[in-house]
Amino acid sequence: MKLKSLLLASGVLLASTVGAFAADKYAVIMGNIPSANQFWAKVEQGALEKGKELGVDVTVLGSPGGESDVTGQINLVEDQLTKGIVGLILAPADFSALNPTIEKALKQGVKIVYIDRPGEVKGISYVGTMNEPAAALGAQYICDNIEKGSEVAILQGVMAIAPGRDRFKGSHDTLTACGMNIVAEQTAEWDTAKGMSVTENIITAHPNLKALFASNDNMAMGAIEALKSAKMLDKVMVVGFDGNPEAAEAILRGDMAVSVAQRPTNMGIIGVESVNKLVKGETIPEVVDTGAELVTKENAEQYK
């Protein structure tokens, strides 16, 4: 059998599915090391499961410096291109910076699918969450459960990438439309420690804060720690985004109100499946919505 290499790009993972015989090779590069981020761990799980089902060898890689490590991600992709990959599944850390590398891959005949965050190069399909309406879903929960005109804050993700911008727009527009008083909108760059420190600054400046929307669960968990330390957790509603196991446990404890659950396992599964189809000469949809829903106390057990 002629060996093929396929790169699924999105962060750092060093795992693979290996069969008894030589198999077509697929690689995944994600936005972070799975061991450091529950979201990417789920993407990894789905990718490896689908690879095993298809009988292909899937290797997952991730940016060594985390979500904002653009140079690290470019180096990973460039390295895989020298190894003759035929497919790339990519969650780009920065669209503009990665575009030349993506164009280079396309010229080499590499089949590419974006996951988690759509890129700028036209003709490449996107598999992931529709982030703006998903964020609106979480923000609407705040609208429905606290008094109109209340002070609220938004913890933004990395605004250089589409998920950061789209989640901010969905949450900001919804909270504005329902009459909330948005007193702070600051980035914590998807990070737990930064989520804590930014929230500390927000509640110091705005002690009457009633709700906080965090654009991912890592930042939400940091916000919860800040609110606990200030003895304000019982006064401030926290809404997260991702539906991670840690968030589900926080919801069951009563520390977090809800989280908007993405389906990262589906991203891994459908990402590998989609690239496999392209490599075989088949067509795939321009956009595949992997879905979102609210994680509440009623369904949190299934997300643990």
N, C-alpha and C positions, 0 to 999 in steps of 0.2 A: 504494500500500500504506500502510495506517495504521501509523505508527511506534509501537513500544512500547519502553520502557526497562526493563532488568532489571539490578538490582544484585546482584553476588555479593560479599558482604562478608566480609573476612578479614584484610587488611593494606595495603601500599602498592605499587601497580604502575601504571605509566603506559604501557600497551601496548594495542593493540586489533587486532581482525580487521576489515577493512573490505572490503566487496565493491564491485563496479562499480555496483550499484544500492542505493538506500536499503534498509536491512535492519532487522529488529527489533533493538532495542538491549538488551544485557545488560551489567551492570557487576559486577565482583568486588572486594570489599574484604577484605583478608587481615590477618594478625597482624603482618606486618612487610614491609618493602620487599624484593622478590625478589632484588635485587642484593646485599642484605646477608645473605641467608639461603637456603641451598641447598634447604631444604625447601619454602619458599614459591615459589621459582623453579620447582620441579617442579609445584606446584599451578597456577601461572600457565601453564606449558607445556600442561598437560592442558586447562585451561579454554579457551585460545586454539585448540587443535586441535579441540576439540568444537564451538566456536563456528563455526569455518570449515566443518566438516562439515555443521552444521545450517543454514548460510547466515545466521547472525545476527552482529551486531556486538557483540563482547565487549570491554569495557574493564575492566582490573584496577586496583584502587586498594589502598593499604595505609596503616596507621597511621604517620604520619611519625615518631613517637617510639618505634616498635618495639612489642614484645609487650605492654608494660604501659601503653601510651598510650591509656587509656580515653577521655579527653576528645577526643583526636584522632580516634579511631574513631567516636565519637558524632557529631562534627562532619561527618565524611565521609558517614555515613548520612543525617543531617539534610539535608545539601546535596543529596544525590541524591534525597531525597523531594521537594524543591522543584522538581526537574527532571522529575517525573512518571514515575518508575520504576514498573514493574509487577512486578518480581521482585527478590529479595534473597537472596544466598548469603552467609552470615555465619559467621565464626569469632569469637565474641564475646570481647573482651578481659576483660570482667567482666560476669557474668550480671546481677546486681542493678542495676548502673548502666545497663546497656543495655536493661533490660526496658521502661521507659517509651517509649523510642524504637521498640522492636520492636512494642509494642502500638499505637503511633501508626501505624506502617507497615501493620499488619494492618487497622486501621480505614479506611485509605485504599485497601484492596483489594490491597495488595502481597502477592505470593506469596513465601514465605520458606523457605529450607532452611539448616540449620546444617551446616557442614563442620568437620572436625578436632576440634571440641569441642561437645557438646550443650549447649543452653541450658535455661532454666527455664520458658519459656512453653510451655504444653501445645499439642499439635496441630501442632507443627512437626517435620518429619522430620530425622533426623541421618544424614549421610554421612561415614564416617570409620573410624578404627581403634577397636577395642574395647581401650582402653588398659590396663585392669587385667590381663586375661589375657596381653596382649602383653608387659607389664613382667614378669609372672611367668615368661614364657618366657626372658627374659634373665637373671633372677635364678636360675632353675633351672640355667642353664649354670654359674653360680658354684657352686651346690650340688654339681653333678656333677663339678667339676674341682678343688676344693680341699678340704682336710681339714675335717671337722666341728669346730665350735668355733673356727674361725679368726676373726680380727678383720676385719670388713668395714664399709664405709661407704656411705651413699646420698647422692648429690647430688640434691636435689629441684628441681623446676621452680617455676613460679609457683603457689602453693597456692590462689589465689583462683579458679582455673579448673579445670574437670573433668580435663583431661589431667594437670595437676600432681598433683591429689589421687589420681586413679586409678592413675597410674604409681607413685606412692609406695606406695599400698596393695598393689598387685600385687607390687612388689619387697620391701617390708617383710614382708608376710605369708609370702611364699615363703622368704625367707632365715631368718625366725624358725622356720618349720615344719621346716626341714632342719637346724636346730641351729647356725646361724652366730651369732657374737657381734657384734651390730651396735653399734659403738662411736661412730658419728657419723651424724646425719641432719640435713643443713643445706641450705638453699636457695641456689642460685647463679643463680636467676631466668632460666634458659635461656641464660645469657651465657658466652662463652668466657673473658673476662678474670676474671669472678667465679668461674668454675669453677676457674681456676688459683689465685686467692687463697684461696678456701675450702679447696681441697685442700692448699695449703701449711700452713694452720692445722691441718688434720686430721692430716697426717703428722708435724707437729711434736709434737702431743699424743699420737699413736698410731704410734710408729715401727715397730710390729710388724704394721701393716696388711697384709692379704694380698689384698684385692679391693675394688674400688670400682664400684658401679652408678651410672651417670649417667643421669638421666631424659631427656636429649637429647644428640646428638652434639656440639653446641657446647660444652657443659660437659665432656664427655668429653675433647675436644681440649685444653681448658684444664687438666684434671687431668693429662693426659699430659705437658704442658709442665712442670708442677710436679714431677711424678715424675722427669722427665729431669733437671731442675736439681738435685734431691736425690739423683740416682744411685740411684733406687729403682724405676725402671720395670721392671727385670727381676724384681723381687720382688712387685709388685702387679699383679694382673689387673684390667684396665679393660674394662667392658662399657658400651656406649653404646646409644642409642635414636634411630632415624630411618632409618639406612641411607643416609646422605648420601655423595656421592662422596668427600669428604674422609675420612670414616670408613672407607670401603672401601680407600682407599690406606693408611691407618694400619694396617688389618688385614693387608694384604699385606706391609707392612714389619715386622709383628710388634709394633707399638706398642700396638694394641688387640686384645683377644681376639675379641670379636664385637660386632655391633650388631643391635638389633631393627629390622628394616626395615619401615617403613610403606610405603604405596603412594600418595604424595602426588599423582602424576600422575593416578591413578584418582580421587582426591578432586575434582580440577579437572574431569575428564571427566564423572564421574557427577553432580557438583554442577550443572554447566550443563545436562546432560541432564534432571536431575530438575526443576529450576525450569522448564525449557522445557515439560515435561509438565504441570506445574501451571498454567502460563499458558494452555495449550491446553485446560484443563479435565479433564485426566486425573488419575488417582490414583497415588501412589507409596507404597512401604513406609515404615513408621514408622522403621525403622533399616536402613541399608545398610552392612554391614561390608566395608570396602575391603581388609582382610587384613593379615597381618604374618608375617614369617619371620625366622630368624636369618641374618645375613650372616657368613659364615666365610671362611677362606682358600680353601675349595673353590669358593665362588660369588661372591667379592668382585669379580672382574673385571667381572661384568655390572652392578655398581652404580657403577662409576667414571664 
